[in-house]
Amino acid sequence: MKNPFICLSVIVAMIFMTGCGGSSSNSESSEKCSSGVFRCDGSMIQKCVNETWKNYIECKAGERCNAEKGECEIKNSDDNSNSQECTVGEFKCIGDDSYYCDRGNSLVFDSSCENGCDSSTGECTETPCDSNPCAEIANSTGVCTVRGTSYVCGCNNGYEWNVSKCVKSPCDPKKCFKTYQCSDNSDSSNPFSSPVYSHGTCDDSTGDCICDKGWVTKISESETGDTLLLICESGFETLNNVECTRCDKNNPPSEYATSGCPLYYTGDSTECFCGSGTCYYEPTGDHKLYCECVEGYILEGNKYSGQCRSPIEGDKQIVECTDLPENAHWNTVSNITQTYDGSSWLPSKSGVYNETESTEECRFKCNDGFTYDSSMCVTVGDTKTANCKGLPANAQWNTASSITQTWNGTSWEPTNTGTYNEVASTKECRFKCKTGSEWNESSCIVDPENLPECSSTSATPCKDSATGLIWSGKGSMYTWSNAVSSCDNLTTIGYDDWRLPNISELRTLIQNCSDTVTNASCGVIDTGDSSTSCLTSSCWTAAACTSCSSTSYVYSKFGDTGIFWSSSVVSDFSDLAWFVNFTYGRVNNNKKNNYFNIRCVR
């Protein structure tokens, strides 16, 4: 039989709480109780001492509180009404506890789940803080607290949690960016009159003070600990703790120089007076506005009231010399007087290498121990990376396309001009011919056997197996004389013996017109021998040379249309030359000053 005194004590305890399994504060209580009695407060066993509840023992995971015995005992599946058989290795939820199935097919307690048990897995539900995301967040203490399905991080002093980061605590708008005017009174306790205007705003989302355009933030150290100190400088920009200073474009505050110091500030609705220029506030003194003209304009008058205007012939200006290379110095001046000649300022302000002294031009010379190499001042032993050059057609670098060169006092070695060499090198610029080409002591020439057969879809140059001729790509809009010189000067696939085809060679490209193909009834032919050629105007007849007229046929082996020049001249009219019109497959002639198409041949 159970001890009636213990049962009575439990009943008394239940008056003050919802039961051993009830809600828990896990804290000691000043409630009156009967000494020696135990009760459960969540996982904590409390004991009544001198009529006051005191924390006694805290049960560990896998244990439960036994108020009757005043001790913790092991949980097991028998504590639950739904004890059941299971599959070995699986997990199941029973209440807020997770159980696993042992080899005897029995559920055995695994752990108590602070955030509930996931019925889909049988294991404790993970929390957002399990991976401690706070550890990587700036200005966080690293302490993570679960809030529903999310979390909050503890933040360092002066910061507070804002959705996903620790931000500065909101600033007091009253202390941020207030500008005061100096007072004439001698009362040291109040050296300022009332605020004049603000030069910034307070961002409550970050706690940052944001300066207006042309002003930058500067922390003013307080000499009185936490007391905010007002500082009056030249009657301007004084404020509590944070000081906005006008930006000097030539000497911006160091803490702001790399983050974009505003170039100018024309505050207080003051318009810039200088036209094609920029107004700046002087950073010291009474902060007067002054004008600086954009490049190419000159200032008419003084900088405080003048105007920028376009230069006229004869105007002069003093400018600083530019483009001084490393290891060099100006010879002799670092600024010069330029004169406007009506279109440009002369002489140039860009420095040039010249050992002769000058006070009128921007000249430089190398420092002692250095030599000018046409682009920079160098000394013996200096190195640089140079791209290889002089790669001929149909060739490739073998193996390096850039090399390291060393200055020997007079030149860079080794040379970066490519040379033919089949032995690979990473230290010299060497090339070899591509597959299908071979070296002929001056260039990589393509073996004609490796060229594609000429057709409407072939690449060029290509070979016509029927004639053995090699044809180039198409060129457009040439007079006859330009056509001849263009083909004579062509160098491609390693060959430089290209020429404009004669009329007989050009006719070998005609197809689908039986009268004008090579050796057909059209009598215009050029064999290269005047005794067997027929190039006079009488060799041509309309019936034989213009018989084809339908545009439904393709008359060119290349699929060309339009007129193409030949090199053959009408022998009785020197201002005329023969051509083929591939749109109709016709042979005819025209004046040499007309603009037609070309294909070169070899």
C-alpha positions in Angstrom: 0.0 0.0 0.0 1.3 3.5 -0.9 2.2 5.8 1.9 -0.9 8.0 2.7 1.3 10.8 3.8 3.0 10.9 0.4 -0.3 10.8 -1.4 -1.6 13.7 0.7 1.5 15.7 0.0 1.0 15.1 -3.8 -2.6 16.3 -3.5 -1.4 19.4 -1.7 1.2 20.0 -4.3 -1.3 19.7 -7.1 -3.2 22.6 -5.7 -0.3 24.8 -6.7 0.6 23.1 -10.0 -1.0 21.2 -12.9 0.8 18.0 -11.9 4.1 16.3 -12.2 3.8 16.5 -16.0 2.3 20.0 -16.0 3.7 23.2 -17.3 7.2 24.0 -16.0 9.1 27.0 -15.0 12.1 25.0 -13.9 12.6 27.4 -11.1 12.4 27.4 -7.3 9.1 28.6 -5.7 8.2 30.4 -2.5 4.9 28.4 -2.3 4.3 26.8 1.1 4.7 23.0 1.2 5.2 20.1 3.5 8.9 19.5 4.2 10.3 16.2 2.8 7.8 16.0 -0.1 8.9 15.8 -3.7 7.3 17.1 -6.9 8.1 17.2 -10.6 8.8 20.5 -12.5 9.4 19.3 -16.0 12.6 17.3 -15.9 13.5 18.9 -12.5 12.8 17.1 -9.2 12.0 19.6 -6.5 12.1 18.9 -2.7 10.2 20.8 0.0 12.7 22.1 2.5 11.5 24.3 5.4 8.1 24.6 3.7 9.8 26.0 0.5 10.3 24.2 -2.9 13.9 23.8 -3.8 15.5 22.3 -7.0 16.8 18.9 -6.1 17.7 16.7 -9.1 17.5 17.4 -12.9 16.7 14.2 -14.9 18.8 13.5 -17.9 17.6 12.7 -21.5 16.0 9.2 -21.4 15.0 9.6 -17.7 11.7 10.7 -16.1 10.8 12.3 -12.8 9.3 10.0 -10.1 7.7 12.4 -7.5 6.8 9.5 -5.2 10.4 8.3 -4.9 12.0 11.7 -5.4 14.3 10.2 -8.0 14.9 9.9 -11.8 14.2 6.6 -13.5 14.9 5.2 -16.9 12.1 5.6 -19.6 11.1 2.6 -21.6 8.4 1.6 -24.0 6.3 0.1 -21.3 5.6 3.7 -20.1 3.4 4.1 -23.2 0.1 2.5 -24.0 1.1 2.0 -27.6 4.1 -0.4 -27.1 4.3 -2.6 -30.1 6.5 -4.8 -32.2 8.7 -3.1 -34.9 11.2 -3.6 -37.7 14.8 -3.8 -36.5 16.6 -0.5 -37.0 13.6 1.7 -37.6 12.7 4.7 -35.4 9.2 5.6 -34.1 7.7 8.5 -32.3 5.8 7.9 -29.0 4.6 11.3 -27.8 7.6 13.7 -28.0 10.1 10.9 -27.5 12.0 9.0 -30.2 12.4 5.2 -29.9 14.4 2.7 -32.0 13.7 -0.9 -32.7 16.4 -3.3 -31.3 17.4 -6.8 -32.5 14.6 -8.2 -30.3 12.0 -6.3 -32.3 11.2 -4.1 -29.3 11.0 -0.4 -29.1 13.8 1.1 -26.9 13.9 4.7 -25.8 16.4 6.8 -27.8 15.9 10.5 -26.8 13.5 13.1 -25.6 12.7 15.6 -28.4 12.8 19.3 -27.2 11.2 20.4 -30.5 8.9 17.4 -31.0 9.3 14.1 -32.8 9.0 13.9 -36.6 6.5 11.1 -37.3 7.8 10.7 -40.9 11.2 9.7 -39.7 10.6 8.7 -36.1 13.5 10.9 -35.0 13.6 14.3 -33.2 12.7 17.3 -35.4 15.8 19.4 -36.3 15.8 23.0 -35.3 17.1 26.1 -37.2 19.8 26.4 -34.6 21.3 22.8 -35.0 23.9 24.1 -37.4 24.3 27.4 -35.4 24.0 29.9 -38.3 24.8 32.7 -35.8 28.5 31.6 -35.7 29.1 33.2 -39.2 27.1 36.4 -38.8 29.0 39.6 -38.3 28.6 41.3 -34.9 26.8 38.3 -33.5 27.7 36.7 -30.1 27.2 33.3 -31.7 24.2 32.4 -29.5 21.3 31.0 -31.4 17.7 30.9 -30.1 14.8 29.1 -31.8 11.7 31.2 -32.5 9.0 29.0 -34.0 10.3 27.7 -37.3 13.1 30.4 -37.4 15.8 31.7 -35.1 17.3 34.8 -33.7 21.0 35.5 -33.0 22.4 37.3 -30.0 24.2 40.6 -31.1 27.1 42.5 -29.6 26.6 45.7 -27.7 25.4 48.5 -30.0 23.8 46.0 -32.4 20.4 44.3 -32.6 18.8 41.5 -34.6 17.0 42.5 -37.8 15.5 39.5 -39.7 18.8 37.9 -40.8 21.7 40.1 -39.5 23.0 42.1 -36.6 22.6 45.8 -37.4 23.6 48.9 -35.6 21.0 50.1 -33.0 18.9 52.9 -34.5 20.6 56.2 -34.1 19.1 59.3 -32.5 18.2 61.7 -35.3 18.8 64.6 -32.9 22.4 63.8 -32.6 23.2 63.0 -36.3 24.4 65.6 -38.7 23.2 68.8 -37.0 25.1 71.9 -38.1 25.5 74.7 -35.7 26.5 78.3 -36.2 29.2 79.7 -33.8 27.8 82.1 -31.3 29.4 85.4 -30.5 28.6 85.1 -26.7 31.5 84.2 -24.4 29.5 81.7 -22.4 31.8 78.6 -22.6 28.9 76.4 -21.5 26.9 77.3 -24.6 29.2 78.3 -27.5 26.6 77.6 -30.2 23.4 79.2 -31.3 20.5 77.1 -32.5 20.9 74.5 -35.3 21.1 76.0 -38.8 20.4 73.0 -41.1 21.1 69.3 -41.3 23.7 67.7 -43.7 22.6 64.1 -43.4 19.9 61.7 -42.3 19.8 58.7 -39.9 19.0 55.3 -41.4 17.0 53.5 -38.7 17.4 50.1 -40.5 21.1 50.2 -40.0 21.8 52.9 -37.5 24.1 54.6 -40.0 24.4 58.3 -40.5 24.2 59.1 -44.2 25.8 62.4 -45.4 24.4 64.6 -48.0 26.1 64.8 -51.4 29.4 66.7 -51.0 29.8 65.8 -47.3 31.6 62.9 -45.7 31.3 61.4 -42.2 34.1 62.0 -39.7 34.0 60.7 -36.1 34.7 63.4 -33.5 36.2 61.8 -30.4 34.5 62.8 -27.2 36.7 63.9 -24.4 34.1 63.3 -21.7 33.4 59.6 -22.0 29.8 59.0 -23.0 29.0 62.6 -23.2 28.5 63.8 -26.8 30.8 66.6 -27.7 29.9 69.5 -30.0 32.9 70.9 -31.9 32.8 74.3 -33.7 35.2 74.6 -36.7 35.2 77.8 -38.7 31.6 78.3 -38.0 30.6 75.3 -40.0 29.9 71.5 -39.9 29.7 71.0 -36.1 27.5 68.3 -34.7 27.1 65.6 -32.1 29.8 62.8 -32.4 29.6 62.6 -36.2 31.0 65.4 -38.3 30.2 65.9 -42.0 33.1 67.6 -43.7 33.0 69.3 -47.1 34.9 67.2 -49.6 38.2 68.5 -51.0 38.5 66.9 -54.5 42.3 67.1 -54.5 42.8 65.9 -50.9 39.7 63.9 -49.8 39.6 62.6 -46.2 41.6 59.3 -46.2 38.8 57.3 -44.8 36.6 58.2 -47.7 39.0 58.5 -50.6 38.7 54.9 -51.8 34.9 54.8 -51.6 34.0 57.7 -53.9 34.4 61.2 -52.4 31.8 63.4 -54.2 33.5 65.7 -56.7 31.6 68.8 -55.8 28.9 70.2 -53.6 26.7 73.2 -54.5 24.5 73.1 -51.5 22.2 75.7 -50.1 20.6 76.1 -53.6 23.7 77.9 -54.8 24.0 77.6 -58.6 27.4 76.9 -60.1 28.4 80.1 -61.8 31.2 79.1 -64.1 29.5 77.6 -67.2 31.5 74.8 -68.8 33.2 73.9 -65.5 32.6 72.6 -62.0 32.1 74.5 -58.8 33.9 73.3 -55.6 33.8 74.4 -52.0 37.2 75.3 -50.6 37.7 72.8 -47.8 39.1 75.3 -45.3 38.5 78.9 -44.3 35.1 80.3 -45.2 34.4 77.5 -47.8 34.0 79.9 -50.7 32.8 78.4 -54.0 35.4 78.4 -56.8 35.4 77.4 -60.4 37.5 74.8 -62.2 37.0 74.5 -66.0 36.6 71.1 -67.8 39.5 70.1 -70.0 39.7 72.1 -73.2 38.1 75.3 -71.7 39.8 78.3 -70.1 38.8 80.5 -67.2 37.9 84.1 -68.0 38.5 86.1 -64.8 39.3 84.8 -61.3 38.2 81.4 -60.0 35.6 82.9 -57.6 33.6 84.8 -60.2 34.9 84.0 -63.6 33.4 82.1 -66.5 34.7 79.1 -68.5 34.7 79.6 -72.2 35.9 77.9 -75.4 39.5 78.9 -76.3 40.2 81.1 -79.3 43.4 81.2 -81.4 46.3 82.7 -79.4 44.9 81.8 -75.9 47.5 80.5 -73.5 47.3 78.2 -70.5 49.7 76.5 -68.1 49.3 72.7 -67.7 51.0 69.9 -65.9 53.0 67.4 -68.0 51.6 63.9 -68.1 52.6 60.3 -68.9 55.9 60.1 -67.0 57.0 56.5 -67.1 58.5 54.7 -64.1 62.3 55.2 -63.4 62.2 58.5 -65.3 62.2 62.3 -64.4 61.2 65.4 -66.3 63.9 67.1 -68.4 63.7 70.0 -67.3 60.1 71.2 -66.4 57.0 69.4 -65.1 54.6 72.0 -66.5 54.5 74.1 -69.7 52.7 76.9 -71.4 50.4 75.8 -74.2 49.1 78.1 -77.0 45.8 77.4 -78.8 46.3 77.3 -82.6 42.6 77.4 -83.5 42.0 73.6 -83.2 44.3 72.3 -80.5 46.6 73.2 -77.6 50.4 73.0 -78.5 52.8 71.7 -77.6 51.4 68.4 -76.2 51.4 67.9 -72.5 52.1 64.2 -72.9 55.7 63.5 -72.1 58.2 62.2 -74.7 61.7 60.8 -74.2 64.3 63.3 -75.1 67.8 63.7 -73.6 68.0 67.4 -74.6 66.7 69.8 -71.9 63.7 72.0 -72.7 61.5 74.4 -70.8 58.9 74.6 -73.5 58.1 70.9 -74.1 57.2 68.0 -71.8 60.4 65.9 -72.0 61.7 63.2 -69.8 64.8 61.1 -69.5 65.6 57.9 -67.6 67.1 57.9 -64.1 70.8 57.0 -63.7 71.4 53.3 -64.5 68.3 53.0 -66.8 68.0 53.0 -70.6 65.0 53.9 -72.7 63.8 51.0 -74.9 61.3 52.9 -77.0 58.5 52.4 -74.4 60.0 52.5 -70.9 63.1 53.0 -68.8 64.8 49.7 -68.1 68.0 48.4 -66.5 70.2 45.4 -67.2 68.5 42.2 -66.0 65.0 43.6 -66.2 62.5 41.1 -67.7 59.2 41.3 -69.4 56.7 39.0 -71.1 56.4 39.6 -74.8 53.9 38.1 -77.3 55.5 36.3 -80.2 55.0 38.0 -83.6 55.6 37.2 -87.3 53.5 34.0 -87.6 53.1 33.2 -91.3 50.0 31.9 -92.9 49.3 28.1 -92.5 51.6 28.0 -89.5 51.3 27.6 -85.7 53.5 28.4 -82.7 55.8 25.6 -81.5 55.2 25.7 -78.5 55.0 29.2 -76.9 53.0 32.2 -78.2 54.7 34.4 -75.6 58.1 34.4 -74.0 60.1 36.0 -71.2 62.7 38.5 -72.5 65.7 40.0 -70.6 67.2 43.4 -71.2 71.0 43.1 -71.9 71.7 46.8 -72.0 70.9 47.5 -75.6 68.1 45.1 -76.6 65.6 42.5 -75.3 66.7 38.9 -75.7 65.7 36.5 -77.2 63.8 38.2 -80.0 60.0 37.8 -80.1 60.0 37.5 -83.9 59.1 34.0 -84.9 61.4 31.7 -86.7 60.7 28.3 -88.5 61.9 25.4 -86.3 60.3 22.0 -85.9 61.9 21.5 -82.4 59.5 22.7 -79.7 60.6 25.5 -77.3 59.0 27.4 -74.4 61.8 30.0 -74.3 62.0 31.1 -78.0 59.3 32.1 -80.5 59.3 29.2 -82.9 56.7 28.1 -85.4 56.0 25.1 -87.7 53.7 24.6 -90.6 50.2 23.2 -90.0 49.2 19.8 -91.1 48.8 19.8 -94.9 51.3 22.5 -95.4 55.1 22.4 -95.9 58.0 24.9 -95.5 59.5 26.2 -98.8 62.3 28.3 -97.1 60.1 31.4 -96.9 56.5 30.4 -96.2 54.2 27.5 -95.4 52.6 26.4 -98.6 49.5 24.3 -98.9 49.8 21.1 -101.0 47.2 21.5 -103.7 46.2 17.9 -103.2 44.9 19.0 -99.7 42.6 21.7 -101.1 38.8 21.1 -101.4 37.2 20.6 -104.8 35.7 23.8 -106.1 31.9 24.0 -105.8 29.1 26.3 -104.7 29.6 25.2 -101.0 33.4 24.8 -100.9 35.9 26.9 -98.9 38.4 28.9 -100.9 41.1 28.7 -102.1 40.0 25.5 -103.9 41.1 23.3 -106.8 39.2 22.6 -110.0 40.3 19.0 -110.8 39.0 19.4 -114.4 41.5 22.1 -115.2 44.1 21.9 -112.4 43.5 25.6 -111.7 43.3 26.9 -108.1 40.8 29.6 -107.5 40.6 32.3 -104.7 37.6 33.7 -103.0 35.3 36.4 -104.5 36.1 40.1 -104.5 33.6 42.9 -105.3 33.7 46.4 -106.8 36.9 46.6 -108.8 37.8 48.5 -111.9 39.8 46.4 -114.4 43.2 47.9 -113.5 42.5 47.5 -109.7 41.4 43.9 -110.4 44.7 43.1 -112.2 46.9 44.6 -109.4 44.8 43.1 -106.6 45.4 39.6 -107.9 49.0 40.3 -108.7 49.6 41.3 -105.0 47.6 38.5 -103.4 49.5 36.1 -101.2 47.6 33.2 -99.6 48.1 29.6 -98.6 51.8 30.3 -99.0 51.6 31.3 -102.7 52.2 34.7 -104.2 51.8 33.9 -107.9 48.1 34.7 -108.2 46.7 36.6 -111.2 43.5 37.7 -112.8 42.2 34.8 -115.1 42.1 35.3 -118.8 38.8 34.9 -120.6 39.4 31.3 -121.5 40.2 30.4 -117.9 37.2 32.3 -116.6 34.9 30.5 -119.1 36.0 27.1 -117.5 33.7 28.2 -114.6 30.6 28.4 -116.8 28.1 25.6 -116.7 24.6 24.9 -118.2 25.2 27.1 -121.2 26.4 25.1 -124.2 27.5 28.1 -126.3 29.8 29.8 -123.8 31.5 27.0 -121.9 35.2 26.5 -122.8 35.8 25.6 -126.5 32.1 26.1 -127.4 30.7 28.2 -130.3 31.4 31.6 -128.6 34.6 32.6 -130.5 36.2 34.8 -127.7 39.3 32.8 -126.6 42.7 33.6 -125.1 45.4 30.9 -125.4 48.2 33.2 -124.4 49.4 33.0 -128.0 48.3 35.8 -130.3 48.4 33.5 -133.3 45.7 31.2 -131.8 43.8 33.6 -129.7 40.7 35.5 -130.9 40.2 38.7 -128.8 39.1 41.3 -131.3 35.5 42.6 -131.2 34.7 40.6 -134.3 35.3 37.4 -132.4 32.1 38.1 -130.5 28.6 37.4 -131.9 25.4 37.8 -130.0 24.0 34.5 -131.2 26.9 32.5 -129.9 28.0 34.5 -126.8 24.7 35.7 -125.4 22.4 32.8 -126.3 21.5 31.8 -122.7 19.1 34.1 -121.0 17.0 32.1 -118.5 17.7 32.9 -114.9 16.4 29.5 -113.8 19.8 27.9 -114.3 23.0 28.3 -112.2 25.7 29.2 -114.7 28.6 29.4 -112.3 30.5 26.4 -110.8 30.7 28.6 -107.6 27.0 29.6 -107.8 28.1 33.2 -108.5 25.9 35.8 -110.2 27.0 39.1 -111.7 29.8 40.2 -113.9 33.4 39.1 -113.4 36.5 40.7 -115.0 39.0 38.7 -117.1 42.6 39.9 -117.8 41.9 39.7 -121.6 41.7 43.0 -123.4 39.7 43.6 -126.6 42.6 43.8 -128.9 41.2 46.4 -131.3 39.8 48.6 -128.5 42.4 49.0 -125.7 39.9 50.7 -123.3 37.7 47.5 -123.3 38.2 44.2 -121.6 36.3 40.9 -121.8 34.1 39.6 -118.9 31.7 36.8 -118.1 28.2 37.6 -116.8 27.4 34.6 -114.6 23.8 35.6 -114.1 23.1 34.5 -117.7 26.2 32.6 -118.6 27.2 35.3 -121.2 30.5 36.5 -122.6 30.9 40.2 -123.4 33.1 43.3 -123.0 32.9 46.7 -121.3 35.0 49.7 -120.5 37.8 49.1 -118.0 36.6 51.9 -115.6 33.4 49.9 -114.7 33.3 48.2 -111.3 32.8 44.4 -111.4 33.6 41.3 -109.4 36.8 39.2 -109.5 38.2 35.8 -108.6 42.0 35.3 -108.8 43.6 32.1 -110.2 46.9 30.3 -110.2 
